[in-house]
Amino acid sequence: MRHIKLTLAYDGTDYHGWQVQARDRGPTVQGMLEEAWHRLTGERVRVTGAGRTDAGVHALGQVAHLATNSRIPADRVPHALNSVLPPDIVVGEAVEVDAGFHARFGATGKTYTYRIWNHPFPDPFTRRYAWHIPYPLDLTAMQQAAGALVGTHDFRALCATGSPVRNYVRTVFACAVAQQEQLLSITISGNGFLYNMVRIIVGTLVEVGRGKLNEGALAAAIRSGRREDAGPTAPPHGLFLVRVDYSNQPGNHPPS
């Protein structure tokens, strides 16, 4: 049995998220990859992703793994998969790893970027990949508010209501708010993220940028632990999973 690590990108617009659903609610990225592998090899495998991105969320550097008896060389796997995958899912790299590698549980960090088109009029070329905000945003206020996220905190106030998670403590390594002309980006990295956490952070920062919340809003929400003290959840289509990081622990390297 061989173990293959995949790095891939996808446009999540037409997918019901990463994970195969118990009920058929529409195509998923995981389902498309598993079906593509079956078409290539005849095997039914489970492709496990590092993050279960929601419907409409995109990825530039999603990581996944699978176990296979196929003899397709790892360096040929991207070519083989891309020949049968739809054009909005592209495998950029495949490497053979040992059995200890796990795309989800072995991850030590993730980086997401959220994009906002900040202009009075929408842009037809970013409408699928950025949240259109037509009113002015105070970039400096948003940057100052974002600083409260860095560090290890209980982030329950920034988690979607009803999440089954028991431990709300996460560590945020960095959060940067930048703007280039009309395109504003919020990039956040950490050791893990709660359900809808990044989108709630973005929604809160936008309220700060509008002047609806003050610059201490995120810090206050973290202290209170109450979801109602944070802003709304930003729509999914501006969010990108940029990168997943792994340590050099056993299992995260090619087999010996």
Secondary structure, DSSP 4 states (H G I P E B T S, - for coil): -EEEEEEEEE-GGGSS-SSPPSS--S--HHHHHHHHHHHHHS-----EES--PPTT-EEEEEEEEEEE-----GGGHHHHHHTTS-TTEEEEEEEEE-TT--TTTTEEEEEEEEEEEESSS--TTTTTTSEEE-S---HHHHHHHHGGGSEEEE-GGGS-TT---S--EEEEEEEEEEEETTEEEEEEEES---TTHHHHHHHHHHHHHHTSS-TTHHHHHHHH--GGGS-PPPPGGGEEEEEEEE-SSTTSS---
